[in-house]
Amino acid sequence: MATILPVSSILLITGFGLVLIGLCGILIHRHLLRIIIGFTLFGTGLHIVIVATGYVTGGTAPIIDRALGPAEAGRAIDPIPSALVVTAIVIGFAVTAIMLAYAVRLHSARKTFDIGAFTESKW
């Protein structure tokens, strides 16, 4: 019979998989839009890994009330990684928008998305 992995292990494997795919996309491709997609996949993988670190199997919301007394606080899910990831998602969206705006501007100047065409840029 096959064993089922815990949710945190599945999240970690998925997150590190996305990090590796994004890193390969950044390092291998020479097309600017594919590099931007690689950065986005890299960031998304890191977000999943951070959320997985705060996950507790069978955990509950970190609200101390009748359902979760002070003695059972060890089974509460850590809210800090989730809060950090929400902030990182917003920042990542803004950075992606800026990268895409630069890519459109570079494409209008050189008519290509190939990184090799931008090596002779003047400041």
C-alpha positions as a printed NumPy array, in Angstrom:
array([[  0.   ,   0.   ,   0.   ],
       [  1.315,   3.433,  -0.926],
       [  2.047,   5.894,   1.85 ],
       [  0.54 ,   9.338,   1.657],
       [  2.879,  12.273,   2.164],
       [  1.863,  14.927,   4.667],
       [  0.568,  18.187,   3.255],
       [  3.652,  20.125,   4.343],
       [  5.926,  17.723,   2.417],
       [  3.804,  18.079,  -0.711],
       [  3.948,  21.865,  -0.378],
       [  7.714,  21.824,   0.112],
       [  8.265,  19.557,  -2.907],
       [  5.976,  21.707,  -5.059],
       [  7.615,  24.926,  -3.868],
       [ 11.164,  23.727,  -4.455],
       [ 10.095,  22.35 ,  -7.847],
       [  8.794,  25.776,  -8.871],
       [ 11.983,  27.391,  -7.565],
       [ 14.097,  25.061,  -9.726],
       [ 11.915,  25.615, -12.813],
       [ 12.115,  29.379, -12.305],
       [ 15.867,  29.283, -11.778],
       [ 16.322,  27.246, -14.971],
       [ 14.113,  29.731, -16.814],
       [ 16.22 ,  32.632, -15.588],
       [ 19.592,  31.046, -16.391],
       [ 18.899,  29.143, -19.619],
       [ 16.607,  31.36 , -21.702],
       [ 17.698,  34.445, -23.639],
       [ 14.165,  35.711, -24.308],
       [ 13.306,  38.579, -21.957],
       [  9.682,  37.558, -21.337],
       [ 10.709,  33.99 , -20.484],
       [ 13.227,  35.361, -17.991],
       [ 10.479,  37.452, -16.382],
       [  8.251,  34.363, -16.175],
       [ 11.197,  32.526, -14.564],
       [ 11.478,  35.234, -11.911],
       [  7.743,  34.969, -11.241],
       [  7.887,  31.175, -10.897],
       [ 10.904,  31.493,  -8.606],
       [  9.033,  33.926,  -6.35 ],
       [  5.882,  31.811,  -6.318],
       [  7.896,  28.747,  -5.321],
       [  9.482,  30.669,  -2.472],
       [  6.039,  31.802,  -1.311],
       [  4.832,  28.2  ,  -1.195],
       [  7.941,  27.113,   0.739],
       [  7.492,  29.905,   3.291],
       [  3.83 ,  29.015,   3.831],
       [  4.769,  25.331,   4.186],
       [  7.19 ,  26.162,   6.996],
       [  4.373,  27.62 ,   9.092],
       [  1.933,  24.768,   8.429],
       [  1.046,  22.36 ,  11.237],
       [ -0.684,  19.087,  10.331],
       [ -4.043,  19.033,  12.091],
       [ -3.518,  22.62 ,  13.19 ],
       [ -6.117,  25.276,  13.736],
       [ -6.343,  29.041,  13.521],
       [ -4.174,  30.853,  16.099],
       [ -7.132,  32.285,  18.01 ],
       [ -7.253,  31.373,  21.683],
       [-10.869,  30.724,  22.631],
       [-12.936,  27.717,  23.755],
       [-11.815,  25.635,  20.762],
       [ -8.124,  26.324,  21.377],
       [ -7.137,  26.914,  24.967],
       [ -3.741,  28.112,  26.155],
       [ -2.683,  24.536,  26.884],
       [ -3.292,  23.479,  23.241],
       [ -1.508,  26.413,  21.635],
       [  1.106,  24.064,  20.156],
       [ -1.304,  22.9  ,  17.462],
       [ -1.963,  26.418,  16.176],
       [ -0.709,  27.362,  12.722],
       [  1.962,  30.088,  12.754],
       [  0.417,  33.242,  11.194],
       [  3.73 ,  35.067,  10.583],
       [  4.768,  33.183,   7.395],
       [  1.306,  33.7  ,   5.904],
       [  1.402,  37.42 ,   6.654],
       [  4.891,  37.708,   5.143],
       [  3.789,  35.854,   2.014],
       [  0.771,  38.13 ,   1.503],
       [  3.114,  41.12 ,   1.646],
       [  5.624,  39.4  ,  -0.666],
       [  2.902,  38.619,  -3.215],
       [  1.963,  42.297,  -3.46 ],
       [  5.605,  43.349,  -3.781],
       [  6.238,  40.594,  -6.342],
       [  3.277,  41.766,  -8.412],
       [  4.661,  45.318,  -8.449],
       [  8.161,  44.115,  -9.4  ],
       [  6.727,  41.948, -12.192],
       [  4.758,  44.91 , -13.519],
       [  7.908,  47.053, -13.554],
       [  9.909,  44.306, -15.299],
       [  7.182,  43.977, -17.956],
       [  7.09 ,  47.755, -18.435],
       [ 10.872,  47.77 , -18.968],
       [ 10.562,  44.85 , -21.381],
       [  7.964,  46.714, -23.443],
       [ 10.167,  49.818, -23.443],
       [ 13.234,  47.802, -24.501],
       [ 11.215,  46.08 , -27.225],
       [ 10.075,  49.418, -28.61 ],
       [ 13.71 ,  50.577, -28.747],
       [ 15.311,  47.449, -30.284],
       [ 12.322,  45.532, -31.77 ],
       [ 13.422,  42.307, -30.079],
       [ 13.182,  40.541, -26.742],
       [ 16.554,  38.791, -27.129],
       [ 18.987,  39.653, -24.323],
       [ 21.929,  39.667, -26.759],
       [ 20.587,  42.788, -28.474],
       [ 20.931,  44.823, -25.29 ],
       [ 24.631,  44.294, -24.599],
       [ 25.679,  47.493, -26.367],
       [ 23.346,  49.828, -24.498],
       [ 24.709,  53.282, -23.748],
       [ 24.039,  55.06 , -20.446]])
